[in-house]
Amino acid sequence: MTRILLGATAFLASWSFALAAPSVPTRGQVRGDVVHMNQQFHILDDNLRIASIRWIPSTDPLATRISNLPQMQAPTAPNGYLLFSVPQKNTSRNPQPAQYLKITAFYKDGTQADDGDGVPWSTAYKQLLYNTTFYPGQGVTTYFIIANVPQPTRNNPLTKLILSDPGMQNDSGYPRVYRLLNPVVK
């Protein structure tokens, strides 16, 4: 009887410790396919994270600057742009350009749109970053843009982002596609 009581006590104690374990993500590399805002994920030799998402109406002066970018579609009112701020860091052993990132956004009403070729833009929204080399350990904040999308609202929020390499490839041991659920838009 004592053994059963001690066994049950040990079982309950171990369960309570497991429940009390913190659920805070570690700084280690994400190996699953679901990520959160500001959580690091890996695509082709780079660690990236979605730091912020901002919706820009077509009437904003920044929208005019963005619409002048090569291959960028101008939004028609009341639509605008989703602007993603994405810090990335070169984790390879070789110098390389900024990583392209394909972002597909899904709204509650079924609307979906993507950023075309997944081109990384500089902070000035003027130049592509594929012609700039980053050495191992160096990082840069890049911007990705989805054009001509409605403003996320309480009734029609962004529900999901699909993040991947435009060629749907990734390094061995990492998922080809990441999902970011319920992204926060400023």
Disulfide bonds with the S-S distance in Angstrom:
none
